[in-house]
Amino acid sequence: MAHMLVRMNVESYAKWRPVFKEHEAARKAAGCTGTQVFRSGNDPFEVFVLTEWEELEKARKFASSDDMREAMQKAGVKGQPDIYFMQEV
């Protein structure tokens, strides 16, 4: 199983979450099969999203897409997110 972990800082969780939910269909269409969202225990503006993917290459393609970049801008993501691609072992 392939995973993508995104760590980002957001202007407001209340602003970010609805945009993230709206973007679910796009993630599924790109090959995402599951999602978990976490907030930092130390910083309420730091959000982690762990997604499962059919294939690692599909996750990489989605991460570099204009669609994802536009959704992050709309949601109020500040700065550049940290993105990690992982394979379950």
N, C-alpha and C positions, 0 to 999 in steps of 0.2 A: 504494500500500500504506500502511496506517495502522499506527502504532506507539505503544506506551505504554512509557515508561521510569519505573521506580519506584526511588527511592533511599531506603534505610531503614537504620536501626541495629537490630541484633538482640541479644538477651541472649546467645545462643549459636548459632553456625552449625549445630552438631550437632543442636540442638533445632529450628531453623527449617527445615532442608532436608527432613526427612521430611514435615512438614505441607505444605510447598510441593508436594512430589510427590503427596501425597494429593489435593490440590486441582486437579490437572491436568484431570480430567474436567469439573469445573465451569467451568474456563477454556475448554475446547474447546466445551462446550455453549453458552457465551456468545458464541462467535465468534472465539476466539483460534486462530490457525493456526500459531504457532511461538513458541518461548521460548528465550532465552539468559540465563544467570546469570553474574554477575561478582562478585568480591570485591575490595575496595579493596586496593591494594598497600601502603597506609600504615596501614590500620585493619582488622583481621580481623573486626570487628563491623559493618562497613559493607558492605551488599550492594546490588547493582544488578540489576534484572530488566528485560530488554528483551523485549517481546512484540509479535508481529505480529497484526493484526486484519483481518477482512474489511472492516469499516467503522469509522471513527473514533467514531461515535456508540455502537457496541457496546462499544468500549473505555471510553468515558466512563460508560456505564450500569453496566458491571461494576465500575469503580473506585469508584463511589458506592454499591455494593450492600452490604447487611447481610452477605451471604455473604463478600465479600472482607474486610470489617472484622472479622468473627468469626474468619476463618482467620488474619489477621494477629495478633490477640490471642492465639489458641491457639499460634501459632508463636513468640511472644515478641518481636514487633516493639516497639521502644521509641519512644515519642513519635509524632509525626505524620510519615508518610513524605512525601517530595517526589514528586509525580506530574506527568509531562510527557506531553502528547499531541502526536504529530508526524505529519505527512504526508510521504511520500517525494516528492522532486521530481527 
